[in-house]
Amino acid sequence: MRMEAEVRDSTHLILKKPLGMPAGSRVVLDIFESGHGGENEDWAKLSLTMLERAYGLDEPDYSSAGQSLV
């Protein structure tokens, strides 16, 4: 989910639209300053594209491969 917000003060954000999540839900934020957001967004999209290409749906399941090392 991607949201835009305005900084109210150092500990509060005003969201442009409601999250649609119950009170008390925890979220993780990636902060991009509006002046540099375009370039950062481009890099983030490129990174995601490359990860999707490297680990596509036709990729074998490696979830049990690391378990023998534990």
DSSP file (Angstrom, degrees, kcal/mol; ACC not computed):
  #  RESIDUE AA STRUCTURE BP1 BP2  ACC     N-H-->O    O-->H-N    N-H-->O    O-->H-N    TCO  KAPPA ALPHA  PHI   PSI    X-CA   Y-CA   Z-CA
    1    1 A M              0   0    0      0, 0.0     2,-0.5     0, 0.0     0, 0.0   0.000 360.0 360.0 360.0 138.2    0.0    0.0    0.0
    2    2 A R        +     0   0    0      2,-0.0     2,-0.3     0, 0.0     0, 0.0  -0.976 360.0 176.6-119.6 130.6    1.3    3.5   -0.8
    3    3 A M        -     0   0    0     -2,-0.5     2,-0.4    13,-0.0    16,-0.0  -0.935  21.4-141.2-130.7 151.7    0.1    6.5    1.1
    4    4 A E        +     0   0    0     -2,-0.3    12,-2.5    13,-0.1    13,-0.4  -0.896  25.9 176.1-109.1 146.4    0.9   10.2    1.1
    5    5 A A  E     -A   15   0A   0     -2,-0.4     2,-0.4    10,-0.2    10,-0.2  -0.982  27.0-129.7-147.2 156.1    0.9   12.2    4.3
    6    6 A E  E     -A   14   0A   0      8,-2.7     8,-3.0    -2,-0.3     2,-0.6  -0.892  30.9-118.4-105.3 137.4    1.7   15.7    5.5
    7    7 A V  E     +A   13   0A   0     -2,-0.4     6,-0.2     6,-0.2     3,-0.1  -0.660  29.9 179.6 -77.7 119.2    4.1   16.1    8.5
    8    8 A R  E     -     0   0A   0      4,-2.4     2,-0.3    -2,-0.6    -1,-0.2   0.909  67.9 -32.9 -83.5 -48.8    2.2   17.8   11.3
    9    9 A D  E >  S-A   12   0A   0      3,-1.3     3,-1.1     0, 0.0    -1,-0.4  -0.857  85.4 -66.2-154.9-171.6    5.0   17.8   13.7
   10   10 A S  T 3  S+     0   0    0     -2,-0.3     3,-0.1     1,-0.3    -3,-0.0   0.622 132.7  29.1 -65.5 -11.6    8.0   15.5   14.5
   11   11 A T  T 3  S+     0   0    0      1,-0.1     2,-0.4     2,-0.0    -1,-0.3   0.339 111.0  69.6-127.4   6.4    5.8   12.7   15.7
   12   12 A H  E <   -A    9   0A   0     -3,-1.1    -4,-2.4     2,-0.0    -3,-1.3  -0.985  50.9-169.2-134.6 139.3    2.5   13.1   13.8
   13   13 A L  E     -A    7   0A   0     -2,-0.4     2,-0.6    -6,-0.2    -6,-0.2  -0.923  15.8-143.9-118.7 147.5    1.5   12.6   10.1
   14   14 A I  E     -A    6   0A   0     -8,-3.0    -8,-2.7    -2,-0.3     2,-0.1  -0.958  24.2-141.5-110.3 113.7   -1.8   13.6    8.5
   15   15 A L  E     -A    5   0A   0     -2,-0.6   -10,-0.2   -10,-0.2     4,-0.0  -0.448   9.8-136.4 -76.4 146.1   -2.8   11.0    5.9
   16   16 A K  S    S+     0   0    0    -12,-2.5    -1,-0.1     1,-0.2   -11,-0.1   0.794  90.9   7.2 -70.3 -28.5   -4.3   12.1    2.6
   17   17 A K  S    S-     0   0    0    -13,-0.4    -1,-0.2     0, 0.0   -13,-0.1  -0.972  96.2 -81.5-148.3 159.4   -6.9    9.3    2.9
   18   18 A P        -     0   0    0      0, 0.0    -2,-0.0     0, 0.0     0, 0.0  -0.239  28.2-137.3 -63.6 148.9   -7.8    6.7    5.6
   19   19 A L        -     0   0    0      2,-0.1     0, 0.0   -16,-0.0     0, 0.0   0.821  25.2-136.5 -74.1 -32.4   -5.7    3.6    5.9
   20   20 A G        +     0   0    0      1,-0.3    -1,-0.0     0, 0.0     0, 0.0   0.794  62.7 122.7  76.6  28.4   -8.7    1.3    6.4
   21   21 A M        -     0   0    0      4,-0.1    -1,-0.3     1,-0.0    -2,-0.1  -0.897  67.9 -99.4-120.4 151.2   -7.0   -0.6    9.2
   22   22 A P    >   -     0   0    0      0, 0.0     3,-1.8     0, 0.0    -1,-0.0  -0.326  48.6 -89.5 -68.6 152.2   -8.2   -1.1   12.8
   23   23 A A  T 3  S+     0   0    0      1,-0.2     3,-0.1    -2,-0.0     0, 0.0  -0.302 114.6  33.5 -56.9 141.4   -6.9    1.2   15.6
   24   24 A G  T 3  S+     0   0    0      1,-0.3    -1,-0.2    -3,-0.1     2,-0.1   0.330  82.9 140.6  90.4  -6.9   -3.8   -0.2   17.2
   25   25 A S    <   -     0   0    0     -3,-1.8     2,-0.4     1,-0.1    -1,-0.3  -0.388  47.8-131.6 -65.7 146.9   -2.5   -1.8   13.9
   26   26 A R        -     0   0    0     -3,-0.1     2,-0.3    -2,-0.1    -1,-0.1  -0.821  25.9-176.8-102.6 142.5    1.2   -1.5   13.5
   27   27 A V        -     0   0    0     -2,-0.4     2,-0.4     2,-0.0     0, 0.0  -0.916  21.2-135.2-132.7 159.7    2.8   -0.3   10.2
   28   28 A V        -     0   0    0     -2,-0.3     2,-0.4     2,-0.0    -2,-0.0  -0.963  24.3-152.6-114.4 134.7    6.3    0.1    8.8
   29   29 A L        -     0   0    0     -2,-0.4     2,-0.5     2,-0.0    -2,-0.0  -0.873  14.7-160.4-113.1 140.1    7.1    3.3    7.0
   30   30 A D        -     0   0    0     -2,-0.4     2,-0.5     2,-0.0    -2,-0.0  -0.989  24.7-147.7-108.3 122.8    9.6    4.1    4.2
   31   31 A I        +     0   0    0     -2,-0.5     2,-0.4     2,-0.0    -2,-0.0  -0.817  19.7 177.4-100.8 126.5   10.1    7.9    4.2
   32   32 A F        -     0   0    0     -2,-0.5     2,-0.2     8,-0.0     5,-0.1  -0.995  28.5-128.4-124.5 125.7   10.9    9.7    1.0
   33   33 A E    >>  -     0   0    0     -2,-0.4     3,-1.3     1,-0.1     4,-1.1  -0.523  21.5-125.4 -70.9 140.7   11.3   13.5    1.0
   34   34 A S  T 34 S+     0   0    0      1,-0.3     4,-0.4     2,-0.2     3,-0.1   0.799 107.4  59.1 -60.7 -30.5    9.1   15.0   -1.7
   35   35 A G  T 34 S+     0   0    0      1,-0.2    -1,-0.3     2,-0.1     3,-0.1   0.784 120.6  25.8 -68.7 -26.6   12.0   16.8   -3.3
   36   36 A H  T <> S+     0   0    0     -3,-1.3     4,-2.1     1,-0.1     3,-0.3   0.335  91.8 103.4-117.0   3.8   13.9   13.6   -4.0
   37   37 A G  H  X S+     0   0    0     -4,-1.1     4,-2.9     1,-0.2     5,-0.2   0.823  74.9  58.9 -60.8 -34.8   10.9   11.1   -4.1
   38   38 A G  H  > S+     0   0    0     -4,-0.4     4,-2.2     2,-0.2    -1,-0.2   0.937 110.0  41.0 -62.3 -47.7   10.9   10.8   -7.9
   39   39 A E  H  > S+     0   0    0     -3,-0.3     4,-2.2     2,-0.2    -2,-0.2   0.928 117.7  47.7 -67.3 -44.6   14.5    9.6   -8.2
   40   40 A N  H  X S+     0   0    0     -4,-2.1     4,-2.5     1,-0.2    -2,-0.2   0.899 111.3  51.5 -62.1 -40.0   14.1    7.3   -5.1
   41   41 A E  H  X S+     0   0    0     -4,-2.9     4,-2.6    -5,-0.2    -1,-0.2   0.906 107.9  52.2 -64.0 -41.2   10.9    6.0   -6.5
   42   42 A D  H  X S+     0   0    0     -4,-2.2     4,-2.3    -5,-0.2    -2,-0.2   0.920 111.5  46.4 -60.3 -44.3   12.5    5.2   -9.8
   43   43 A W  H  X S+     0   0    0     -4,-2.2     4,-2.6     2,-0.2    -2,-0.2   0.896 111.8  51.4 -65.0 -40.6   15.3    3.3   -8.1
   44   44 A A  H  X S+     0   0    0     -4,-2.5     4,-2.4     2,-0.2    -2,-0.2   0.913 111.3  47.3 -63.4 -42.4   12.8    1.4   -5.9
   45   45 A K  H  X S+     0   0    0     -4,-2.6     4,-2.5     2,-0.2    -2,-0.2   0.914 112.7  49.3 -64.4 -42.8   10.7    0.4   -9.0
   46   46 A L  H  X S+     0   0    0     -4,-2.3     4,-2.5     2,-0.2    -2,-0.2   0.916 111.0  50.0 -62.7 -43.1   13.9   -0.7  -10.8
   47   47 A S  H  X S+     0   0    0     -4,-2.6     4,-2.5     1,-0.2    -2,-0.2   0.925 111.7  48.0 -60.5 -45.5   15.0   -2.8   -7.8
   48   48 A L  H  X S+     0   0    0     -4,-2.4     4,-2.6     1,-0.2    -1,-0.2   0.907 110.6  51.7 -62.4 -42.4   11.6   -4.4   -7.5
   49   49 A T  H  X S+     0   0    0     -4,-2.5     4,-2.1     1,-0.2    -1,-0.2   0.919 111.2  47.3 -60.3 -44.5   11.6   -5.2  -11.3
   50   50 A M  H  X S+     0   0    0     -4,-2.5     4,-2.4     2,-0.2    -2,-0.2   0.893 112.0  49.6 -66.5 -39.9   15.0   -6.8  -11.0
   51   51 A L  H  X S+     0   0    0     -4,-2.5     4,-2.8     2,-0.2    -2,-0.2   0.909 110.9  49.9 -64.2 -41.1   14.0   -8.9   -8.0
   52   52 A E  H  < S+     0   0    0     -4,-2.6    -2,-0.2     1,-0.2    -1,-0.2   0.883 112.1  48.3 -64.2 -37.2   10.9  -10.1   -9.7
   53   53 A R  H >< S+     0   0    0     -4,-2.1     3,-0.6    -5,-0.2    -2,-0.2   0.900 115.7  43.9 -68.7 -40.6   13.0  -11.0  -12.7
   54   54 A A  H 3< S+     0   0    0     -4,-2.4     2,-0.2     1,-0.3    -2,-0.2   0.854 126.3  30.8 -73.2 -35.3   15.5  -12.9  -10.6
   55   55 A Y  T 3< S+     0   0    0     -4,-2.8    -1,-0.3    -5,-0.2    -2,-0.1  -0.527  87.0 161.4-124.0  63.4   12.9  -14.6   -8.4
   56   56 A G    X   -     0   0    0     -3,-0.6     3,-1.6    -2,-0.2    -3,-0.1  -0.053  57.4 -90.8 -77.0-179.8   10.0  -15.1  -10.7
   57   57 A L  T 3  S+     0   0    0      1,-0.3    -1,-0.1    -5,-0.1    -5,-0.0   0.762 124.9  58.4 -65.0 -26.1    7.0  -17.5  -10.3
   58   58 A D  T 3  S+     0   0    0      2,-0.0    -1,-0.3     0, 0.0    -2,-0.0   0.436  82.1 112.2 -84.9   1.6    8.9  -20.2  -12.3
   59   59 A E  S <  S-     0   0    0     -3,-1.6    -4,-0.1     1,-0.1     3,-0.1  -0.518  76.1-107.6 -74.5 139.4   11.7  -20.2   -9.7
   60   60 A P        -     0   0    0      0, 0.0     2,-0.7     0, 0.0    -1,-0.1  -0.204  38.1 -97.2 -62.4 159.5   12.1  -23.3   -7.6
   61   61 A D        +     0   0    0      1,-0.1     3,-0.3     2,-0.0     4,-0.0  -0.711  40.8 176.3 -82.4 115.6   11.2  -23.2   -3.9
   62   62 A Y    >>  +     0   0    0     -2,-0.7     3,-1.2     1,-0.2     4,-0.7   0.254  46.3 111.0-100.1  10.8   14.3  -22.6   -1.9
   63   63 A S  T 34 S+     0   0    0      1,-0.3     3,-0.2     2,-0.2    -1,-0.2   0.801  83.2  40.4 -60.7 -31.0   12.5  -22.3    1.5
   64   64 A S  T >> S+     0   0    0     -3,-0.3     3,-0.7     1,-0.2     4,-0.5   0.544  94.2  84.9 -93.7  -6.7   14.0  -25.6    2.8
   65   65 A A  G X4 S+     0   0    0     -3,-1.2     3,-0.6     1,-0.2     4,-0.2   0.882  92.2  44.8 -64.4 -39.1   17.5  -25.1    1.4
   66   66 A G  G >< S+     0   0    0     -4,-0.7     3,-1.1     1,-0.2     4,-0.4   0.592  93.2  81.5 -80.4 -10.6   18.8  -23.1    4.3
   67   67 A Q  G X4 S+     0   0    0     -3,-0.7     3,-0.9     1,-0.2    -1,-0.2   0.790  82.6  61.1 -69.2 -26.9   17.3  -25.3    7.0
   68   68 A S  G << S+     0   0    0     -3,-0.6    -1,-0.2    -4,-0.5    -2,-0.1   0.705  99.6  58.1 -72.3 -17.1   20.2  -27.9    6.8
   69   69 A L  G <         0   0    0     -3,-1.1    -1,-0.2     1,-0.2    -2,-0.2   0.623 360.0 360.0 -83.7 -14.1   22.6  -25.1    7.9
   70   70 A V    <         0   0    0     -3,-0.9    -1,-0.2    -4,-0.4    -2,-0.1   0.464 360.0 360.0 -83.1 360.0   20.6  -24.4   11.1
